[in-house]
Amino acid sequence: MSGLVDRLRASGCVFAEKELALIRRRFPTYAQRWAAVERRCAGAPLELVVGEAEFAGVCVTVARGVFIPRPRAALLVALADQITAPTSASTSMVALDLGCGTGAIAAALKVRHPQWQVHACDIDPDALRCARSNGARFGFAVHRSDWLEELPTSLTGQLDLILAHLPYVPTGNVPLLPRDYRAVEPASTVDGGPDGLDPWRQVARDCARWLSPTGVLLTQVTGSQAAAALAVGEGAGLAARAVEYDDTVAIAVTA
Ligand SMILES: C[S@@+](CC[C@H](N)C(=O)[O-])C[C@H]1O[C@@H](n2cnc3c(N)ncnc32)[C@H](O)[C@@H]1O
């Protein structure tokens, strides 16, 4: 096995032992493991090599062409835990993972709160296919929708929680993102327009209609975008506040 570790390390994998442990768990034969290591060394993200990603305590299926869940977005799940803690133990809430990709956020919510009605939506066909397979495993519903515009009308005014990990990278910064991920994820999963906030503008404009009277939407941006993102929320007539976590800021809005 040390040959495989050495091969990973030589190609620049800092956590070679940890990566090999995941590859060994997924692939039973040496030939399969060798092929997986070669894919990894050629630049494929580890999650695509092993076909799954860990996110906020759950393991979801991933697919080429679909945004690979990043640990940073677990901030939204952690904040949702805090916000809903007083009521969530006994109450059945209705939640939406907006722009769901694999549906990792929806899966994390469903595992934490099996009694909740959890929905996920995306516009991309590959993401929808992947999210549906995770939805069948974890028990959440998946809808095709251009942001909030095409959700089932039965959800109007019903959403107690919207977690929106939107594309928020300014177009000019997209080429600076890690090359391995850029090679396998469409730009539409990360590119938020000139200042990174175009998707947020659209979602902020529409969300009051979908939130329940006590509903909350959480989205995340970088520290340098926080003031503008808050202004977008307030400009849309929402009550908005920012919660800082290192260089990531979550924006919480209510109608
Ligand atoms: C940053 S990714 C987040 C994915 C997932 N929530 C996660 O955290 O792993 C943004 C997602 O928004 C989706 N998206 C982009 N434009 C959209 C639109 N107009 N309507 C719905 N979803 C969209 C992308 O396909 C992508 O899956």
The ligand as an ORCA input file, in Angstrom:
! r2SCAN-3c Opt
* xyz 0 1
  C     -22.827     27.023     -4.611
  S     -23.795     25.716     -5.312
  C     -24.487     25.040     -3.808
  C     -24.938     23.623     -3.925
  C     -25.375     22.973     -2.596
  N     -26.416     23.738     -1.939
  C     -24.210     22.764     -1.661
  O     -24.037     23.530     -0.700
  O     -23.442     21.808     -1.883
  C     -25.142     26.623     -6.039
  C     -26.213     25.773     -6.699
  O     -27.182     26.656     -7.277
  C     -27.664     26.076     -8.476
  N     -28.247     27.123     -9.334
  C     -27.604     27.984    -10.167
  N     -28.505     28.779    -10.790
  C     -29.743     28.404    -10.337
  C     -31.065     28.861    -10.591
  N     -31.303     29.860    -11.444
  N     -32.080     28.258     -9.938
  C     -31.847     27.235     -9.072
  N     -30.609     26.768     -8.785
  C     -29.566     27.343     -9.401
  C     -26.457     25.415     -9.077
  O     -26.837     24.424    -10.022
  C     -25.761     24.860     -7.826
  O     -26.170     23.535     -7.581
*
